[in-house]
């Protein structure tokens, strides 16, 4: 099991990115969360089996249909608390 923190930049707010990521992460059996940030980026903590985490992280480079992803910064992270993947409020 691994956990990664992603900071996704580009045209990623107002295009359904968080809902898309919640769906993709749940389908992959991941836990964690996703939220918008005041600077216009999307932040996510994705955790689970290594292959599933890597698959979802790669999918984040495309995102939903209306998104334009310019860059993703990935760092290893601590495992999140909880048993599901959720959408959090903007910070």
C-alpha positions as CSV (number, residue, x, y, z in Angstrom):
1,X,0.0,0.0,0.0
2,X,1.2,3.5,-0.9
3,X,-0.1,7.0,-0.6
4,X,0.6,10.0,-2.9
5,X,-0.2,13.6,-2.7
6,X,-1.0,15.2,-6.1
7,X,-1.1,18.9,-6.9
8,X,-2.8,19.2,-10.3
9,X,-2.5,22.5,-12.1
10,X,-4.1,23.9,-15.3
11,X,-7.7,24.3,-16.2
12,X,-8.9,21.9,-13.5
13,X,-11.5,23.8,-11.5
14,X,-15.1,24.3,-12.8
15,X,-14.8,21.3,-15.1
16,X,-15.9,18.4,-12.9
17,X,-12.4,17.3,-12.0
18,X,-13.1,16.5,-8.4
19,X,-16.2,14.5,-9.2
20,X,-14.3,12.6,-11.9
21,X,-11.5,11.8,-9.5
22,X,-13.9,10.6,-6.8
23,X,-15.4,8.2,-9.3
24,X,-12.0,7.0,-10.7
25,X,-10.5,6.5,-7.2
26,X,-13.5,4.6,-5.9
27,X,-13.6,2.4,-9.0
28,X,-9.9,1.6,-8.4
29,X,-10.6,0.8,-4.7
30,X,-8.5,3.8,-3.4
31,X,-9.0,5.8,-0.2
32,X,-8.2,9.4,0.3
33,X,-9.7,12.7,-0.7
34,X,-9.7,15.5,-3.3
35,X,-10.3,19.3,-3.0
36,X,-9.9,22.6,-4.8
37,X,-7.3,25.0,-3.6
38,X,-7.7,28.8,-3.6
39,X,-4.7,29.1,-6.0
40,X,-6.7,27.3,-8.8
41,X,-5.1,23.9,-8.4
42,X,-6.7,20.6,-7.3
43,X,-5.1,18.7,-4.5
44,X,-5.6,15.0,-3.9
45,X,-4.4,12.3,-1.5
46,X,-4.7,8.9,-3.2
47,X,-3.9,5.7,-1.4
48,X,-4.1,2.0,-1.9
49,X,-2.4,-0.8,-3.8
50,X,0.6,0.5,-5.7
51,X,-0.6,-0.4,-9.1
52,X,-4.0,1.2,-8.6
53,X,-2.5,4.4,-7.2
54,X,-0.1,4.6,-10.2
55,X,-3.0,4.0,-12.7
56,X,-5.2,6.7,-11.1
57,X,-2.2,9.1,-11.0
58,X,-1.6,8.5,-14.7
59,X,-5.3,9.1,-15.5
60,X,-5.1,12.4,-13.6
61,X,-2.9,13.7,-16.4
62,X,-5.9,13.5,-18.7
63,X,-8.7,14.2,-16.2
64,X,-12.3,14.7,-17.3
65,X,-13.2,15.8,-20.8
66,X,-13.2,19.6,-20.2
67,X,-10.0,19.7,-18.1
68,X,-6.6,20.9,-19.4
69,X,-3.9,19.5,-17.1
70,X,-0.6,21.5,-17.4
71,X,1.4,19.8,-14.6
72,X,1.1,17.4,-11.7
73,X,3.4,17.4,-8.7
74,X,3.5,14.0,-7.0
75,X,5.0,13.3,-3.5
76,X,4.8,10.3,-1.3
77,X,2.5,10.9,1.7
78,X,1.2,9.3,4.9
79,X,-1.7,6.9,4.6
80,X,-5.0,8.8,5.1
81,X,-7.5,8.1,7.8
82,X,-10.8,6.6,6.7
83,X,-12.0,3.9,4.5
84,X,-13.3,5.7,1.4
85,X,-12.5,8.4,-1.2
86,X,-14.2,11.7,-0.6
87,X,-14.5,15.3,-1.9
88,X,-13.4,17.9,0.6
89,X,-14.1,21.7,0.8
90,X,-11.9,24.2,-0.9
91,X,-8.9,25.5,1.1
